[in-house]
C-alpha cells in the first residue's frame, strides 16, 4: 500500500525534492496512515515535514489523550510537532456556525500559521476515499453545484495523498502491521450529518441496492472532475480594478449563458474558500439583476457586496466607529475626525482631485459639519440652480449605505461641499490664489 501511495505522490507531483510539508495530525487512523506513508516516501524523495495537532477540547480526557499520543508519535519518528488548544464550542457560538465548520476553521487556520512559521510550502491532509464519497453525498443532499460534487476540492498548497484509499484498507494495513492509532468515539454518533451519511445512509444503500455503491460514486466524481476541467473558468476575464479593489463586472458576466454565469460565481466563491451551494449561487445571480446596492452575508465572516455594475467579496467589519449625529462647529483652520473620516481645512492655493476643494472661505470663518437631512440642496459647480442632495447622490452613484455617513460642510446654513462627492459653485476659490482648501479622507488612510 505504501508503494502505491508513493507512486501516486510521484505521478501527480504531490511532493517534490526540497518541499517542506505541514501534516495535519489528529492521531486517528487516517493521519497515522498518512504519517507512515510520508515517512516511507522520504526514502526516495528528499523533503521535510512537521506535524500539526489541534486539541478541540471537545471530548475531555480523550482529547488530551489524543494530544499526548500525537506527541509520542512525533518523538518516536523524531519529527517536530506543533500543538494548538482551542474550544470549537466557543468558536461555533461566537461565529454562529456548527461544530463541524468551527473545527474545520480552527484546523486550517492553525495549519496556515504553522506553514508560515516553518517556511513550509504545502499542507498534507489525511482525507481518504470514504471522505470524498461522504462529501459528495452531503453536498448532493444540500443542493450543491456541479463543482461542489467533485468531492473535497483541491487547493493550491494542500495535498491529499491518500484520497483514493478506502478507510477499510487503511484500518487493515494498520492492524496487520500493529501500528497504534486513536479512535474518536464521536465518529460513531449520529449527531452530525456526515456521521449519519457514513453510519446509516451508505450501509443502507449498499445492503439494499448495490454493494459496490461507493465505487460507482467514485467513478461519477472522476467524470464530474473531467467535465469541470473542460469547462474551467478564467476569472480574470470578468474582473476589473475599481475603487481600489478587484471586483467582478456584472455586464461581462451577463454576456454568458446561465450555466457559465453560475460557474463564474462558484469559482469566485472558491477563491475565498467559500462553499458554492445551488441556493447561494442562485441568490447571487438574482442579485446581479437587482437595482441599487445590496449585501449578502456569507459564512466565515465574509459578505458579498453589489454596487451598480460590480460585485465583490470582503470581510465584514464588526468594529464600526461610533457615528456622530450632532452638528459640529469649527473655526478655520482645523483638523478633526468626523465619523470614519478625517476632515481638514487649511490655507492653500491649489487643490487636486475629488477629495480636495479649494474654496473662497477665509481663516477664522466658522463652518458647520453634519450628516445629511431631508431637503438638503447644493448648487453644483458650473450651475446657477440648486439640486436636491438626494438626486446628486443618485446621479453620482453613491451607495445607499454610504450616503448617511458623508460629512457635509456648511457656511451660514448653505452646503459648501458634500465631501468627496459634489462641490458648490457658490464657494469655489480661484486656482493659484490663496484660499481655504478642504480635505476629506477616510480615517484608515491616515
PyMOL commands that set and color helices and strands:
alter all, ss='L'
color gray80, all
select helices_A, chain A and resi 2-11+29-41+61-77+88-95+99-117+129-142+148-150+167-176+185-188+193-208+213-230+235-238+250-253+258-271+278-288+389-395+400-403+425-427+443-445
alter helices_A, ss='H'
color red, helices_A
select strands_A, chain A and resi 20-24+48-55+81-85+122-124+158-159+239-242+245-249+294-297+302-307+310-315+328-331+334-338+341-348+356-359+366-370+377-378+387-388+408-411+414-418+422-423+435-442
alter strands_A, ss='S'
color yellow, strands_A
deselect
rebuild
show_as cartoon
